[in-house]
């Protein structure tokens, strides 16, 4: 089994500033929408990049995040 948090679908075109498609967490009643699904139902993984703003927090390191 796998825990999956759901995101919006890709928009029709990528963002004009960086050429990457933007997605957002799906939220209902203030909670992220998630499911537990069989691993066999996963067709493809995706790498998501967080939206940091002007800079990532300095206290973040590869061992802490």
N, C-alpha and C positions, 0 to 999 in steps of 0.2 A: 504494500500500500504506500501511497505518497500523499503528503499534505501539499495542496495547491492553493495559492492565493490567486484570484482572478483579476484580470486587467481588461481595460477597454480594447476594442479592436483597433488595428492599425488604421490611421486616417488614409484617405486616397492618395495623398502626396506627402513626402517627407518635409520636415521643417526647413524653411528657406535659409536659415542662418547656418546650419551645420549638416544638413542632408540626412538627418536621422529621423526615423519615425518616432513620434511621441505617443506614449500610452500612459494611463493613470490607473491607480487601484480602483476597483469597483467597491463602492461603499454604500451600505444600506443601513439606515437607522444609526449612523455614526460608527458602524463596525465594518471592517474589511470583509468582503465576501470570500469564503474559502471552502474547500471540500477535501475529503479524503477519498481518493480514487485508486483503482487498481493500476499498478505500474504499466500493465499491458495496454492501458488506455492512453498512455502518453505517446504522442506521435513524433514530437520534436521538442527540444529544449530551446530556450532563448536566453541570451545574455542581456540583462538590463543594466543601464548606467544611471546612477542616481543624479537628480537635479540638485547640484550643490549651491548654485548661486555664484557669486564672484570667486569663492574659494572653498575648498573642503576644510572642515575643522582640523586645526593643527594637532589636536590630541588624538586623532585617528591614526592608527598604525595598522599594518597588516596583521598583527597579533591581537589587536583589540576590536576590530570591526568584523 
